[in-house]
Amino acid sequence: MLEILKIVLKWKKQILLFTIIVIIASVVITMPFIMPPYYKSSMIFYLSNPSSTDRAALFNEKEVGGVSIFGGKEDMNRFLTILNSAPVNMSIIEKYKLTNHYKLNGEDRALATYYTQKEFYDNFNAVRNDLGAIEVSMVDVDAVMAANMVRDIVQKSDSIYRTMLMENKSTVLNLIDKQIADKKLLLQNNVSENTADELKKFMAIRDQYAVSSSKDFKTLYVVEEPSPAVKKSKPVRWLILLASAAAAFFMASFTALLIELYKHADQYGFQRS
């Protein structure tokens, strides 16, 4: 160890010069016109529990206990799948013309779209955080665009999610409407107390399903809205400079050590080839 220290001290000028040159090169490379800054924007929200808006939960037609207003793990997994789906990312790519934005234009449109999607997913992230909320984030050289993209991604995903939730309820409503139409037709032809009671029952059920299918119910509870970042998230310039300086110092020291070992091979018990 002492011998290594002596060698480093002997070559200190060369090692220091090389380290300084690497630091200067790193400073130039990390300048904004070469390595543009990226800004991160995030949105944090909780999902609502679809069961909390079911007809049974709203009108207590059966024993429903302990229904949380927040969605569970399965609900989150479904929403995360939608967030990462092709229909969502393609709608954002087309709306913001990301192929042009990422400078990936080419004659082969399919290939350009492929690399645009790849770049999009490199900049996009959607995860369930430690507190059980969903966090959607986007990084881009344009801070305002990053915030807008996050907002649109969540809105598009929420629209698809709502459609999935309302699909079965809409089917049930259509079936009930058919039953109501049939009962009304029967009443026109033959007045029956049972038919009238059944019609009233179906009308009441339809009203309840109409309420449970309302678009006014929230599917998301937003904790943090996306906003344009003031400070860049990457590249971390000081970390790049520190890593470059450390790598340059150790590389120069190792090179100096190899040169000294070669020059004084006999002294250190090595044979030159």
C-alpha contacts under 8 A as a table, 3 or more apart, distances in Angstrom:
res1	aa1	res2	aa2	distance
1	M	4	I	5.12
1	M	5	L	6.31
2	L	5	L	5.08
2	L	6	K	6.25
3	E	6	K	5.06
3	E	7	I	6.30
4	I	7	I	5.12
4	I	8	V	6.25
4	I	257	L	7.07
5	L	8	V	5.09
5	L	9	L	6.16
6	K	9	L	5.13
6	K	10	K	6.05
7	I	10	K	4.97
7	I	11	W	6.26
7	I	256	A	7.14
7	I	257	L	6.48
7	I	260	E	7.38
8	V	11	W	5.20
8	V	12	K	5.69
8	V	15	I	7.79
8	V	253	S	5.97
8	V	256	A	7.16
8	V	257	L	7.56
9	L	12	K	4.81
10	K	13	K	7.96
11	W	14	Q	5.53
11	W	15	I	6.09
11	W	253	S	7.86
11	W	256	A	6.70
12	K	15	I	5.02
12	K	16	L	5.81
13	K	16	L	5.13
13	K	17	L	6.01
14	Q	17	L	5.07
14	Q	18	F	6.11
14	Q	252	A	7.89
15	I	18	F	5.24
15	I	19	T	6.13
15	I	249	F	6.32
15	I	252	A	5.33
15	I	253	S	6.43
16	L	19	T	5.08
16	L	20	I	6.13
16	L	249	F	7.41
17	L	20	I	5.16
17	L	21	I	6.20
18	F	21	I	5.11
18	F	22	V	6.27
18	F	248	A	6.89
18	F	249	F	7.62
18	F	252	A	6.97
19	T	22	V	5.17
19	T	23	I	6.21
19	T	245	A	5.73
19	T	248	A	5.16
19	T	249	F	5.60
19	T	252	A	7.75
20	I	23	I	5.04
20	I	24	I	6.17
20	I	245	A	7.63
21	I	24	I	5.18
21	I	25	A	6.18
22	V	25	A	4.99
22	V	26	S	6.09
22	V	244	S	6.72
22	V	245	A	6.68
22	V	248	A	6.54
23	I	26	S	4.99
23	I	27	V	6.17
23	I	241	L	6.10
23	I	244	S	6.52
23	I	245	A	5.85
24	I	27	V	5.04
24	I	28	V	6.35
25	A	28	V	5.17
25	A	29	I	6.14
26	S	29	I	5.01
26	S	30	T	6.04
26	S	240	I	7.32
26	S	241	L	6.06
26	S	244	S	7.00
27	V	30	T	5.34
27	V	31	M	6.43
27	V	241	L	7.05
28	V	31	M	5.35
28	V	34	I	7.91
29	I	34	I	5.97
29	I	35	M	6.52
30	T	34	I	6.45
30	T	35	M	5.17
30	T	36	P	7.89
30	T	235	P	7.65
30	T	237	R	6.52
31	M	34	I	5.57
31	M	35	M	5.83
31	M	36	P	7.32
32	P	35	M	5.07
32	P	36	P	4.37
32	P	37	P	6.22
33	F	36	P	5.92
35	M	235	P	7.62
36	P	141	V	6.74
36	P	235	P	7.96
37	P	141	V	5.91
37	P	232	K	5.92
37	P	233	S	7.50
37	P	234	K	5.87
37	P	235	P	6.14
38	Y	139	V	5.94
38	Y	140	D	5.03
38	Y	141	V	4.46
38	Y	142	D	7.34
38	Y	143	A	7.67
38	Y	232	K	5.53
38	Y	233	S	5.86
38	Y	234	K	5.31
38	Y	235	P	7.07
39	Y	139	V	5.23
39	Y	140	D	5.41
39	Y	141	V	5.95
39	Y	142	D	6.81
39	Y	143	A	5.22
39	Y	146	A	7.24
39	Y	228	P	7.83
39	Y	229	A	5.85
39	Y	230	V	7.79
39	Y	231	K	6.86
39	Y	232	K	4.61
39	Y	233	S	5.32
39	Y	234	K	7.14
40	K	137	S	6.77
40	K	138	M	5.62
40	K	139	V	4.26
40	K	140	D	6.70
40	K	143	A	7.03
40	K	146	A	6.73
40	K	147	A	7.90
40	K	228	P	7.84
40	K	229	A	6.15
40	K	232	K	7.05
40	K	233	S	5.92
41	S	137	S	5.54
41	S	138	M	5.53
41	S	139	V	6.45
41	S	143	A	7.35
41	S	146	A	5.82
41	S	147	A	5.15
41	S	150	V	7.11
41	S	226	P	5.68
41	S	227	S	6.15
41	S	228	P	6.23
41	S	229	A	6.10
42	S	135	E	6.74
42	S	136	V	5.52
42	S	137	S	4.16
42	S	138	M	6.57
42	S	147	A	7.16
42	S	150	V	6.74
42	S	224	E	7.71
42	S	225	E	7.32
42	S	226	P	5.09
42	S	227	S	7.49
43	M	135	E	5.73
43	M	136	V	5.27
43	M	137	S	6.42
43	M	150	V	6.84
43	M	151	R	7.41
43	M	222	V	7.72
43	M	223	V	7.71
43	M	224	E	5.38
43	M	225	E	5.13
43	M	226	P	4.89
44	I	133	A	6.56
44	I	134	I	5.73
44	I	135	E	4.53
44	I	136	V	6.51
44	I	222	V	6.16
44	I	223	V	5.40
44	I	224	E	4.95
44	I	225	E	6.91
45	F	133	A	5.66
45	F	134	I	5.54
45	F	135	E	6.73
45	F	220	L	6.42
45	F	221	Y	5.39
45	F	222	V	4.15
45	F	223	V	5.05
45	F	224	E	6.77
46	Y	70	F	6.76
46	Y	71	G	7.46
46	Y	132	G	7.64
46	Y	133	A	4.99
46	Y	134	I	6.19
46	Y	220	L	5.78
46	Y	221	Y	5.04
46	Y	222	V	6.41
46	Y	223	V	7.44
47	L	70	F	5.69
47	L	71	G	5.08
47	L	75	D	7.48
47	L	76	M	6.98
47	L	133	A	7.77
47	L	134	I	7.97
47	L	219	T	5.86
47	L	220	L	4.73
47	L	221	Y	6.21
48	S	52	S	7.89
48	S	69	I	5.56
48	S	70	F	4.31
48	S	71	G	4.82
48	S	218	K	6.82
48	S	219	T	4.92
48	S	220	L	5.71
48	S	221	Y	6.95
49	N	52	S	5.50
49	N	53	T	7.69
49	N	68	S	6.52
49	N	69	I	5.13
49	N	70	F	4.66
49	N	71	G	3.88
49	N	72	G	7.04
49	N	75	D	7.66
49	N	219	T	7.67
50	P	53	T	5.83
50	P	54	D	6.98
50	P	71	G	7.00
50	P	165	L	7.49
50	P	219	T	7.76
51	S	54	D	5.15
51	S	57	A	7.03
51	S	67	V	7.17
52	S	57	A	5.86
52	S	58	L	7.19
52	S	67	V	6.19
52	S	68	S	6.93
52	S	69	I	5.96
53	T	57	A	6.42
53	T	58	L	6.17
53	T	212	S	5.47
53	T	213	S	7.96
53	T	217	F	7.62
54	D	57	A	5.29
54	D	58	L	6.19
54	D	212	S	5.72
55	R	58	L	5.18
55	R	59	F	5.97
55	R	60	N	7.83
55	R	61	E	7.96
55	R	208	Q	6.18
55	R	209	Y	6.01
55	R	211	V	7.97
55	R	212	S	5.62
56	A	59	F	5.47
56	A	60	N	5.23
56	A	61	E	5.22
56	A	62	K	6.15
56	A	64	V	7.28
57	A	60	N	5.39
57	A	61	E	7.58
57	A	62	K	7.91
57	A	64	V	5.99
57	A	67	V	7.90
58	L	212	S	7.45
59	F	208	Q	7.60
60	N	63	E	6.56
60	N	64	V	6.75
64	V	67	V	7.07
68	S	71	G	7.33
71	G	74	E	7.91
71	G	75	D	5.62
71	G	76	M	6.88
72	G	75	D	5.36
72	G	76	M	6.38
73	K	76	M	5.12
73	K	77	N	6.17
74	E	77	N	5.04
74	E	78	R	6.25
75	D	78	R	5.20
75	D	79	F	6.32
76	M	79	F	5.07
76	M	80	L	6.03
76	M	128	R	7.66
76	M	134	I	7.45
77	N	80	L	5.07
77	N	81	T	6.15
78	R	81	T	5.15
78	R	82	I	6.44
79	F	82	I	5.06
79	F	83	L	6.21
79	F	157	S	7.30
79	F	158	D	7.99
79	F	161	Y	6.88
80	L	83	L	4.96
80	L	84	N	6.33
80	L	126	A	6.76
80	L	127	V	7.23
81	T	84	N	5.30
81	T	85	S	6.12
82	I	85	S	4.99
82	I	88	V	7.26
82	I	157	S	5.83
82	I	160	I	7.54
82	I	161	Y	7.48
83	L	88	V	6.50
83	L	89	N	7.95
83	L	126	A	7.14
83	L	153	I	7.01
83	L	154	V	7.17
83	L	157	S	5.65
84	N	88	V	7.11
84	N	89	N	7.13
84	N	126	A	7.61
85	S	88	V	5.63
85	S	89	N	6.55
86	A	89	N	5.24
86	A	90	M	5.78
87	P	90	M	5.32
87	P	91	S	6.12
88	V	91	S	5.30
88	V	92	I	6.53
88	V	153	I	6.54
88	V	156	K	6.39
88	V	157	S	6.54
89	N	92	I	5.18
89	N	93	I	6.10
89	N	117	Q	7.43
89	N	120	F	7.80
89	N	153	I	7.52
90	M	93	I	4.90
90	M	94	E	6.06
90	M	117	Q	7.81
91	S	94	E	5.29
91	S	95	K	6.04
92	I	95	K	5.08
92	I	96	Y	6.01
92	I	97	K	7.98
92	I	98	L	7.91
92	I	149	M	6.94
92	I	152	D	7.39
92	I	153	I	6.95
93	I	96	Y	5.59
93	I	97	K	5.57
93	I	98	L	4.99
93	I	99	T	7.14
93	I	116	T	7.73
93	I	117	Q	7.77
94	E	97	K	5.00
94	E	98	L	6.84
95	K	98	L	7.96
96	Y	101	H	7.85
97	K	100	N	5.72
97	K	101	H	6.30
98	L	101	H	4.53
98	L	102	Y	5.72
98	L	116	T	6.80
99	T	102	Y	5.37
99	T	103	K	6.05
99	T	104	L	5.27
99	T	105	N	6.05
99	T	112	A	6.92
99	T	113	T	6.92
99	T	116	T	5.56
100	N	103	K	4.82
100	N	104	L	6.19
100	N	105	N	6.11
101	H	104	L	7.82
102	Y	116	T	7.11
102	Y	119	E	7.78
104	L	112	A	5.83
104	L	115	Y	7.23
104	L	116	T	6.77
105	N	109	R	7.67
105	N	112	A	5.98
106	G	109	R	6.40
106	G	111	L	7.95
106	G	112	A	6.08
108	D	111	L	5.42
108	D	112	A	6.24
109	R	112	A	4.92
109	R	113	T	6.03
110	A	113	T	5.11
110	A	114	Y	6.20
111	L	114	Y	4.98
111	L	115	Y	6.33
112	A	115	Y	5.32
112	A	116	T	6.06
113	T	116	T	4.93
113	T	117	Q	6.14
114	Y	117	Q	5.26
114	Y	118	K	6.26
115	Y	118	K	4.86
115	Y	119	E	6.09
116	T	119	E	5.11
116	T	120	F	6.00
117	Q	120	F	4.87
117	Q	121	Y	6.17
118	K	121	Y	5.31
118	K	122	D	6.28
119	E	122	D	5.03
119	E	123	N	6.42
120	F	123	N	5.28
120	F	124	F	6.03
121	Y	124	F	4.84
121	Y	125	N	7.21
122	D	125	N	7.93
123	N	138	M	5.65
123	N	139	V	5.19
123	N	140	D	7.04
124	F	136	V	7.75
124	F	137	S	5.95
124	F	138	M	4.66
124	F	139	V	6.73
125	N	136	V	5.82
125	N	137	S	5.26
125	N	138	M	6.45
126	A	134	I	7.03
126	A	135	E	5.67
126	A	136	V	4.36
126	A	137	S	6.37
127	V	134	I	5.72
127	V	135	E	5.47
127	V	136	V	6.66
128	R	131	L	7.98
128	R	132	G	5.98
128	R	133	A	5.57
128	R	134	I	4.46
128	R	135	E	6.14
129	N	132	G	5.54
129	N	133	A	5.57
129	N	134	I	6.11
129	N	135	E	6.46
130	D	133	A	7.49
136	V	150	V	6.73
136	V	154	V	7.80
137	S	150	V	6.31
138	M	146	A	5.65
138	M	147	A	7.43
138	M	149	M	7.37
138	M	150	V	6.18
139	V	143	A	7.84
139	V	146	A	5.87
139	V	233	S	7.96
140	D	143	A	6.35
140	D	145	M	7.27
140	D	146	A	5.48
141	V	146	A	7.96
142	D	145	M	5.30
142	D	146	A	6.22
143	A	146	A	5.16
143	A	147	A	6.49
143	A	228	P	4.86
143	A	229	A	5.68
143	A	230	V	7.77
144	V	147	A	5.29
144	V	148	N	6.28
144	V	227	S	7.38
144	V	228	P	4.85
144	V	229	A	7.76
145	M	148	N	5.03
145	M	149	M	5.96
145	M	228	P	7.87
146	A	149	M	5.21
146	A	150	V	6.33
146	A	228	P	7.05
147	A	150	V	5.30
147	A	151	R	6.40
147	A	226	P	5.17
147	A	227	S	5.20
147	A	228	P	5.39
148	N	151	R	5.15
148	N	152	D	6.18
148	N	226	P	7.54
148	N	227	S	7.99
149	M	152	D	5.10
149	M	153	I	5.96
150	V	153	I	5.14
150	V	154	V	6.33
150	V	226	P	6.73
151	R	154	V	5.40
151	R	155	Q	6.20
151	R	225	E	7.89
151	R	226	P	6.55
152	D	155	Q	4.97
152	D	156	K	5.95
153	I	156	K	5.29
153	I	157	S	6.13
154	V	157	S	5.09
154	V	158	D	5.95
155	Q	158	D	5.02
155	Q	159	S	6.17
156	K	159	S	5.12
156	K	160	I	6.47
157	S	160	I	5.20
157	S	161	Y	6.08
158	D	161	Y	4.90
158	D	162	R	6.01
158	D	219	T	7.39
158	D	220	L	7.87
159	S	162	R	5.20
159	S	163	T	6.28
160	I	163	T	5.12
160	I	164	M	6.35
161	Y	164	M	5.17
161	Y	165	L	6.34
162	R	165	L	5.06
162	R	166	M	6.04
162	R	219	T	7.42
163	T	166	M	5.20
163	T	167	E	5.90
164	M	167	E	5.39
164	M	168	N	7.85
165	L	168	N	6.92
165	L	169	K	7.56
166	M	169	K	5.12
166	M	170	S	5.96
166	M	213	S	6.36
167	E	170	S	5.27
167	E	171	T	6.40
168	N	171	T	5.01
168	N	172	V	6.26
169	K	172	V	5.06
169	K	173	L	6.18
169	K	209	Y	7.16
169	K	213	S	6.39
170	S	173	L	5.02
170	S	174	N	6.23
170	S	213	S	7.53
171	T	174	N	5.17
171	T	175	L	6.35
172	V	175	L	5.11
172	V	176	I	6.19
173	L	176	I	5.08
173	L	177	D	6.09
173	L	206	R	6.52
173	L	209	Y	6.76
173	L	210	A	7.37
174	N	177	D	5.05
174	N	178	K	6.28
175	L	178	K	5.08
175	L	179	Q	6.36
176	I	179	Q	4.97
176	I	180	I	6.15
176	I	202	F	6.78
176	I	206	R	6.44
177	D	180	I	5.03
177	D	181	A	6.14
177	D	206	R	7.57
178	K	181	A	5.11
178	K	182	D	6.24
179	Q	182	D	5.09
179	Q	183	K	6.20
179	Q	202	F	7.52
180	I	183	K	5.10
180	I	184	K	6.14
180	I	199	L	6.13
180	I	202	F	6.39
180	I	203	M	7.06
181	A	184	K	5.16
181	A	185	L	6.23
182	D	185	L	5.10
182	D	186	L	6.31
183	K	186	L	5.05
183	K	187	L	6.23
183	K	195	T	6.42
183	K	196	A	7.74
183	K	198	E	7.65
183	K	199	L	5.95
184	K	187	L	5.05
184	K	188	Q	6.34
184	K	199	L	7.30
185	L	188	Q	5.19
185	L	189	N	6.56
186	L	189	N	5.24
186	L	190	N	5.83
186	L	191	V	7.52
186	L	195	T	7.46
187	L	190	N	5.08
187	L	191	V	4.95
187	L	192	S	6.69
187	L	195	T	6.82
187	L	196	A	7.15
188	Q	191	V	6.85
191	V	195	T	7.60
191	V	196	A	7.77
192	S	195	T	5.18
192	S	196	A	6.22
193	E	196	A	5.08
193	E	197	D	6.18
194	N	197	D	5.10
194	N	198	E	6.10
195	T	198	E	5.02
195	T	199	L	6.07
196	A	199	L	5.04
196	A	200	K	6.29
197	D	200	K	5.13
197	D	201	K	6.19
198	E	201	K	4.98
198	E	202	F	6.14
199	L	202	F	5.10
199	L	203	M	6.08
200	K	203	M	5.06
200	K	204	A	6.18
201	K	204	A	5.16
201	K	205	I	6.22
202	F	205	I	5.01
202	F	206	R	5.99
203	M	206	R	5.02
203	M	207	D	6.23
204	A	207	D	5.18
204	A	208	Q	6.36
205	I	208	Q	5.09
205	I	209	Y	6.23
206	R	209	Y	5.11
206	R	210	A	6.01
207	D	210	A	5.00
207	D	211	V	6.31
208	Q	211	V	5.16
208	Q	212	S	6.31
209	Y	212	S	4.99
209	Y	213	S	6.03
210	A	213	S	5.11
210	A	214	S	6.32
211	V	214	S	5.23
214	S	217	F	6.17
215	K	218	K	7.81
218	K	221	Y	7.19
222	V	225	E	6.77
229	A	232	K	6.99
232	K	235	P	7.64
233	S	236	V	7.15
234	K	237	R	7.91
235	P	240	I	7.92
236	V	239	L	5.54
236	V	240	I	6.41
237	R	240	I	5.16
237	R	241	L	6.20
238	W	241	L	5.09
238	W	242	L	6.03
239	L	242	L	5.05
239	L	243	A	6.02
240	I	243	A	5.18
240	I	244	S	5.98
241	L	244	S	5.09
241	L	245	A	6.03
242	L	245	A	5.19
242	L	246	A	6.15
243	A	246	A	5.19
243	A	247	A	6.02
244	S	247	A	5.11
244	S	248	A	5.96
245	A	248	A	5.10
245	A	249	F	6.07
246	A	249	F	5.18
246	A	250	F	6.25
247	A	250	F	5.35
247	A	251	M	5.99
248	A	251	M	5.11
248	A	252	A	5.98
249	F	252	A	5.27
249	F	253	S	6.04
250	F	253	S	5.01
250	F	254	F	5.94
251	M	254	F	5.12
251	M	255	T	6.12
252	A	255	T	5.07
252	A	256	A	6.13
253	S	256	A	5.07
253	S	257	L	6.14
254	F	257	L	4.98
254	F	258	L	6.25
255	T	258	L	5.11
255	T	259	I	6.25
256	A	259	I	5.12
256	A	260	E	6.21
257	L	260	E	5.21
257	L	261	L	6.11
258	L	261	L	5.08
258	L	262	Y	6.15
259	I	262	Y	5.14
259	I	263	K	6.12
260	E	263	K	5.03
260	E	264	H	5.96
260	E	265	A	7.95
261	L	264	H	5.26
261	L	265	A	5.28
261	L	268	Y	7.05
262	Y	265	A	5.08
262	Y	272	R	7.22
264	H	267	Q	5.34
264	H	268	Y	6.57
265	A	268	Y	5.31
265	A	269	G	6.08
265	A	270	F	4.68
265	A	271	Q	5.99
265	A	272	R	6.65
266	D	269	G	5.10
266	D	270	F	5.57
266	D	271	Q	6.42
267	Q	270	F	7.61
